[in-house]
Amino acid sequence: MSEPSIPPRRPRRVWLRMFVAGLALWVLTVLVTFVTGNPNLVPTVVLLGSFLVPTTFVAWAFSRGRGGELTAELLFSTFVAGGVLGVLAASLLESYLLHPSVWLFVGVGLIEEAVKLAVLAVIARHLRHKSAKDGLILGATVGFGFAAFESAGYAFTALFTEHGLSLMDLVQTELLRGLLAPVGHGLWTAILGGVLFSASAHRHFGLTGKLLLSYLGVSLLHALWDSMHGIALALTLLLTGTPWQYELLERGYEPQPTSAQADLFTVLSWGGLVVISVIGIGWLLAVRARAEREDRARVLWRVPTVRAR
C-alpha cells in the first residue's frame, strides 16, 4: 500500500521575511551611501525605501485569503499598472483642474480617489466572480502601488535643497511616509474596492448609491489628512493666538510661535492624523466583516440539498 502523499507546507509569514530583508537592505544601502557619498546609490535608496512598506502590506493582504482568480501575477500587474496609471492621471487632472485655494485638498482627494477607483475597475473588469474580499485586496494593491510611486517622487524631490543634495532629508521623508503608508492610500482604496466588488459580484461594475457615498467619504478622509497641517495651525492660532501675532499676519509676516504653541500644534496635527486613521481602519474592518458574511452566505447558497429517497 502506497503511503498517502503529504501536501507541501506553505511558507508562513512570507511578508514578514520580505519586510525584514528589505529593511536590512535599505539600512545597509543608506549607510554605504553616507560613507562613500556615491550618488549612484541614491536611486537604490529611493526605490527600496518607497516600495518596502507598500509591497509588504500587499503580500500580507494576499496571504490573508483570497479567491481563486487572484494570483501573484495579477497582484503584481495591478500594483505596477495601478500605481503608474493612477499617479499619471492624478497629476494631469490636478495640474489642469486645481488652483491654490482653501478647497485645494478637497479637490486632490476627489481626483485621486476617483482615479484609483477607475483604475481598479478597469484592471478587474474581466474577473468572473467579484467577491468583496477580493475587492479589498485588489483595492489595497492599487492604493499601495499609488503610494509607492508617489513616495518615490517625494523622496527624490526631498533630495534637492537650496544648500545642495541632502541625503538626510531623503531618508527622513522615506521614514515618515513609510510609517504613514499603511493608513493612507492603501487603506482608502481597499475600502472602495470592497464596496465596489460587493455591489458587482456577478455583473459588470456599476455606480450605486453606496459606492458614491463611500467614494465621497473616503475622499473626505483623504482631504482632511492632506490638510491636517493647516487645520492644526488654524486651531492653534484660534486657541492661543495673541494680538501681536494676528497683527503680524495681517501685515503679511509669519509670527514666531511660542514653545507652548509649538507643542499644541504638534499634538493637534498628529492627533488629527490618528483620529482619521482610526476612522479609516474601523471602516475597513466593517467592510471586511460584511465581505466575510457575504462569502459565507454564498457558500451556503451553493451547498446542494440531499433529497430523501
Backbone torsions as a table, in degrees:
resi	resn	phi	psi	omega
1	MET	NA	127.9	-179.1
2	SER	-76.7	142.9	-179.5
3	GLU	-73.4	141.0	179.9
4	PRO	-64.1	137.3	-179.8
5	SER	-72.4	138.1	179.9
6	ILE	-99.3	120.8	-179.5
7	PRO	-62.9	142.1	-179.8
8	PRO	-63.0	140.7	179.2
9	ARG	-76.4	133.9	179.1
10	ARG	-76.5	136.1	178.0
11	PRO	-62.8	134.5	-177.4
12	ARG	-98.4	150.8	176.4
13	ARG	55.4	45.3	174.9
14	VAL	-61.3	-36.6	-178.0
15	TRP	-62.3	-35.2	-179.5
16	LEU	-69.9	-43.2	177.4
17	ARG	-64.6	-36.1	177.0
18	MET	-62.2	-43.0	-178.2
19	PHE	-67.4	-46.2	-177.6
20	VAL	-62.7	-45.2	-179.9
21	ALA	-65.1	-43.9	179.7
22	GLY	-64.8	-39.4	178.7
23	LEU	-64.9	-41.2	178.8
24	ALA	-63.2	-41.4	178.7
25	LEU	-65.7	-39.4	179.4
26	TRP	-64.9	-46.5	179.3
27	VAL	-61.1	-43.3	179.3
28	LEU	-62.0	-42.7	179.7
29	THR	-65.1	-40.4	178.1
30	VAL	-62.7	-44.9	-179.4
31	LEU	-62.6	-45.3	-179.8
32	VAL	-64.5	-38.0	179.2
33	THR	-65.3	-41.4	177.0
34	PHE	-63.0	-41.7	-175.5
35	VAL	-71.5	-44.6	-174.1
36	THR	-91.1	-24.5	-175.1
37	GLY	67.2	22.4	-177.7
38	ASN	-78.3	112.0	-178.6
39	PRO	-68.4	-18.0	179.2
40	ASN	-67.5	-16.5	179.4
41	LEU	-87.3	-10.9	-177.0
42	VAL	-60.6	-44.8	177.1
43	PRO	-58.1	-34.3	177.6
44	THR	-66.0	-41.8	177.2
45	VAL	-61.6	-44.4	-178.1
46	VAL	-63.6	-48.4	-176.2
47	LEU	-67.5	-46.7	180.0
48	LEU	-62.4	-46.1	-177.6
49	GLY	-68.5	-33.7	-176.8
50	SER	-80.7	-31.7	-173.6
51	PHE	-99.4	-11.9	-173.7
52	LEU	-61.2	-57.1	-176.7
53	VAL	-67.8	-45.9	178.2
54	PRO	-58.1	-45.7	-178.7
55	THR	-68.6	-33.9	177.5
56	THR	-63.5	-43.2	-179.1
57	PHE	-70.3	-32.6	174.8
58	VAL	-65.0	-43.1	177.5
59	ALA	-63.3	-39.6	177.5
60	TRP	-63.6	-45.8	179.1
61	ALA	-63.6	-38.4	179.5
62	PHE	-64.9	-34.4	-178.8
63	SER	-77.8	-12.6	-177.2
64	ARG	-81.0	-3.3	179.4
65	GLY	118.3	137.0	-178.3
66	ARG	-157.3	169.0	178.2
67	GLY	-76.2	171.1	-175.6
68	GLY	-66.7	-21.5	-176.9
69	GLU	-85.5	-12.9	179.3
70	LEU	-86.5	116.7	179.0
71	THR	-119.5	166.7	177.4
72	ALA	-62.1	-36.2	179.2
73	GLU	-64.6	-40.8	179.5
74	LEU	-65.5	-41.4	179.3
75	LEU	-65.5	-38.6	178.5
76	PHE	-63.1	-47.6	179.8
77	SER	-65.7	-35.8	178.4
78	THR	-66.8	-40.7	179.7
79	PHE	-62.4	-48.2	-176.1
80	VAL	-73.1	-53.8	-177.3
81	ALA	-65.4	-43.0	179.2
82	GLY	-62.7	-41.6	-179.9
83	GLY	-67.1	-48.2	-177.3
84	VAL	-67.5	-49.7	-179.5
85	LEU	-63.4	-38.6	178.9
86	GLY	-63.5	-46.1	-179.8
87	VAL	-65.0	-42.2	-179.2
88	LEU	-65.7	-46.8	-178.7
89	ALA	-65.0	-42.4	179.3
90	ALA	-63.6	-39.6	180.0
91	SER	-63.5	-43.7	179.1
92	LEU	-63.5	-48.8	-176.8
93	LEU	-65.6	-41.7	-179.4
94	GLU	-68.1	-32.9	179.3
95	SER	-66.6	-37.4	-175.0
96	TYR	-94.8	-24.5	-172.9
97	LEU	-104.7	-23.0	-173.5
98	LEU	-107.0	144.7	176.8
99	HIS	-137.3	155.2	-178.7
100	PRO	-56.2	123.6	178.4
101	SER	-168.6	175.5	178.7
102	VAL	-69.9	-16.9	-179.0
103	TRP	-99.2	13.1	-175.0
104	LEU	-58.9	-48.1	-175.3
105	PHE	-72.6	-24.7	173.1
106	VAL	-64.2	-43.4	177.4
107	GLY	-64.6	-38.8	177.8
108	VAL	-61.7	-45.0	179.4
109	GLY	-62.4	-44.5	-179.7
110	LEU	-64.3	-42.6	-177.5
111	ILE	-68.9	-50.7	-173.9
112	GLU	-67.8	-38.1	178.2
113	GLU	-70.9	-34.0	176.1
114	ALA	-66.9	-41.2	-179.9
115	VAL	-64.2	-46.6	-179.6
116	LYS	-64.0	-39.7	178.5
117	LEU	-64.6	-41.8	179.2
118	ALA	-65.4	-41.9	178.1
119	VAL	-62.8	-41.8	178.5
120	LEU	-61.3	-44.5	-179.4
121	ALA	-63.7	-38.9	-179.6
122	VAL	-68.6	-44.6	-177.0
123	ILE	-66.1	-38.1	-173.8
124	ALA	-97.0	10.7	-173.8
125	ARG	-66.0	-23.2	-175.7
126	HIS	-91.2	-3.3	178.3
127	LEU	-66.9	134.2	-177.6
128	ARG	-76.5	-42.8	-179.9
129	HIS	-116.9	119.0	-174.3
130	LYS	-108.3	83.5	177.5
131	SER	-78.9	151.3	-178.3
132	ALA	-63.2	-33.7	178.9
133	LYS	-64.5	-41.5	176.3
134	ASP	-64.9	-35.2	176.8
135	GLY	-63.1	-37.6	176.3
136	LEU	-61.2	-44.7	-176.7
137	ILE	-69.0	-47.4	-179.2
138	LEU	-67.6	-37.2	176.8
139	GLY	-62.9	-43.8	176.9
140	ALA	-62.6	-36.1	-179.8
141	THR	-64.7	-44.6	176.7
142	VAL	-62.2	-45.5	-178.5
143	GLY	-63.9	-42.6	179.4
144	PHE	-70.7	-32.9	173.5
145	GLY	-62.1	-44.1	176.3
146	PHE	-58.7	-46.3	-177.7
147	ALA	-63.7	-38.7	-178.0
148	ALA	-64.2	-49.3	-178.7
149	PHE	-69.3	-35.7	176.9
150	GLU	-65.8	-42.6	178.8
151	SER	-63.3	-37.6	177.3
152	ALA	-60.8	-39.7	177.9
153	GLY	-65.9	-43.8	178.5
154	TYR	-64.4	-40.4	179.9
155	ALA	-64.6	-42.9	179.7
156	PHE	-64.2	-39.6	178.7
157	THR	-66.6	-37.5	-179.4
158	ALA	-65.3	-19.6	-179.5
159	LEU	-65.3	-31.3	-174.7
160	PHE	-98.1	117.4	177.9
161	THR	-122.9	174.4	-179.7
162	GLU	-69.3	-15.8	179.4
163	HIS	-101.3	9.4	-179.3
164	GLY	111.9	-161.4	-179.4
165	LEU	-74.7	136.6	-178.9
166	SER	-129.4	100.1	177.3
167	LEU	-67.3	-31.0	179.4
168	MET	-63.9	-42.7	177.4
169	ASP	-63.4	-38.1	177.7
170	LEU	-62.2	-46.9	-178.5
171	VAL	-64.8	-42.8	179.1
172	GLN	-62.8	-40.3	178.2
173	THR	-63.0	-43.0	-179.5
174	GLU	-68.1	-38.5	177.7
175	LEU	-63.2	-45.6	-178.6
176	LEU	-64.8	-47.9	-178.4
177	ARG	-70.0	-30.6	175.9
178	GLY	-66.9	-40.0	178.5
179	LEU	-66.5	-35.5	-176.3
180	LEU	-90.4	-11.8	-175.4
181	ALA	-56.8	-39.9	-177.3
182	PRO	-63.2	-22.1	-177.4
183	VAL	-112.2	25.4	179.8
184	GLY	-116.5	-121.8	-173.5
185	HIS	-56.6	-43.0	-178.7
186	GLY	-61.4	-42.3	179.3
187	LEU	-64.6	-46.5	-176.1
188	TRP	-66.8	-43.3	-178.7
189	THR	-74.3	-26.9	173.9
190	ALA	-62.6	-41.3	177.4
191	ILE	-60.3	-48.2	-179.7
192	LEU	-64.1	-38.3	178.9
193	GLY	-63.3	-42.4	178.2
194	GLY	-63.3	-41.9	178.8
195	VAL	-68.7	-41.4	-179.7
196	LEU	-61.4	-48.2	-178.2
197	PHE	-71.1	-32.1	179.4
198	SER	-63.1	-34.1	-179.3
199	ALA	-87.5	-2.5	-173.8
200	SER	-136.9	41.7	-173.0
201	ALA	-61.0	-39.4	-175.0
202	HIS	-130.5	24.1	179.0
203	ARG	-148.6	178.9	180.0
204	HIS	-69.2	157.3	179.4
205	PHE	-63.2	142.1	178.6
206	GLY	-145.6	159.4	179.9
207	LEU	-85.4	119.8	177.7
208	THR	-117.0	163.6	178.5
209	GLY	-61.7	-38.1	179.3
210	LYS	-66.1	-40.2	178.5
211	LEU	-66.0	-41.3	179.8
212	LEU	-62.7	-44.6	179.1
213	LEU	-65.4	-38.2	177.8
214	SER	-64.8	-41.0	178.2
215	TYR	-61.8	-44.7	179.6
216	LEU	-66.2	-39.3	179.2
217	GLY	-65.9	-44.1	178.4
218	VAL	-65.1	-40.0	178.1
219	SER	-62.9	-36.0	177.2
220	LEU	-65.7	-43.9	176.1
221	LEU	-59.7	-41.9	178.4
222	HIS	-61.1	-46.1	-178.4
223	ALA	-65.5	-42.0	178.5
224	LEU	-64.2	-38.3	179.0
225	TRP	-61.9	-48.0	-177.9
226	ASP	-67.8	-31.4	-175.3
227	SER	-97.7	7.4	-175.4
228	MET	-62.6	-32.7	177.6
229	HIS	-60.2	-48.3	179.4
230	GLY	-67.5	-37.7	178.5
231	ILE	-63.2	-45.6	179.5
232	ALA	-63.4	-38.3	178.8
233	LEU	-64.9	-43.9	179.8
234	ALA	-65.1	-42.0	179.1
235	LEU	-65.7	-37.3	178.6
236	THR	-63.5	-44.7	177.8
237	LEU	-66.4	-38.4	-179.1
238	LEU	-65.3	-37.5	-175.6
239	LEU	-86.7	-32.9	-172.5
240	THR	-129.3	5.7	-177.1
241	GLY	-64.1	144.9	179.3
242	THR	-107.4	160.0	-179.6
243	PRO	-56.7	-39.3	-178.3
244	TRP	-69.2	-29.9	176.3
245	GLN	-69.1	-41.9	177.1
246	TYR	-64.5	-36.3	179.4
247	GLU	-65.7	-40.9	177.2
248	LEU	-64.0	-40.0	178.7
249	LEU	-62.9	-41.3	178.9
250	GLU	-63.8	-28.6	179.1
251	ARG	-86.7	-2.6	178.1
252	GLY	91.2	13.3	178.9
253	TYR	-102.6	156.3	178.7
254	GLU	-99.5	113.0	-178.1
255	PRO	-72.2	150.2	178.0
256	GLN	-79.9	122.8	-179.0
257	PRO	-73.8	153.0	173.8
258	THR	-78.3	167.6	179.4
259	SER	-63.3	-37.3	178.3
260	ALA	-65.5	-39.3	178.1
261	GLN	-66.3	-39.2	178.3
262	ALA	-63.8	-40.8	177.8
263	ASP	-65.4	-42.4	179.7
264	LEU	-64.7	-41.4	178.0
265	PHE	-60.6	-42.3	179.2
266	THR	-62.9	-43.8	-180.0
267	VAL	-64.1	-44.0	-178.4
268	LEU	-67.2	-42.4	-177.2
269	SER	-68.0	-49.0	179.6
270	TRP	-71.9	-35.1	176.4
271	GLY	-63.4	-38.7	176.8
272	GLY	-63.4	-41.6	178.1
273	LEU	-64.2	-37.2	178.1
274	VAL	-64.8	-43.8	179.7
275	VAL	-61.8	-44.9	178.4
276	ILE	-61.9	-40.7	179.6
277	SER	-63.9	-43.7	180.0
278	VAL	-62.5	-41.9	177.9
279	ILE	-62.2	-45.5	-179.5
280	GLY	-64.0	-43.0	-179.9
281	ILE	-66.0	-42.1	177.0
282	GLY	-61.2	-41.0	177.4
283	TRP	-63.0	-44.2	178.8
284	LEU	-61.9	-42.1	178.9
285	LEU	-63.5	-36.8	177.6
286	ALA	-66.0	-41.7	177.8
287	VAL	-65.5	-39.3	179.4
288	ARG	-66.4	-41.4	177.4
289	ALA	-61.9	-40.1	177.0
290	ARG	-65.0	-38.3	178.9
291	ALA	-63.6	-40.6	179.0
292	GLU	-66.4	-38.3	176.9
293	ARG	-64.2	-39.5	178.5
294	GLU	-65.6	-39.4	178.8
295	ASP	-64.6	-42.0	178.9
296	ARG	-65.1	-40.9	179.0
297	ALA	-65.6	-36.0	179.2
298	ARG	-67.7	-38.4	178.6
299	VAL	-66.9	-43.3	178.8
300	LEU	-64.1	-34.2	-179.6
301	TRP	-67.7	-31.7	-177.1
302	ARG	-86.1	-11.5	-178.0
303	VAL	-70.4	121.6	-178.6
304	PRO	-72.5	143.8	177.4
305	THR	-85.2	146.0	-179.4
306	VAL	-95.8	121.5	-179.9
307	ARG	-87.2	139.8	176.7
308	ALA	-76.1	139.0	-179.1
309	ARG	-85.5	NA	NA
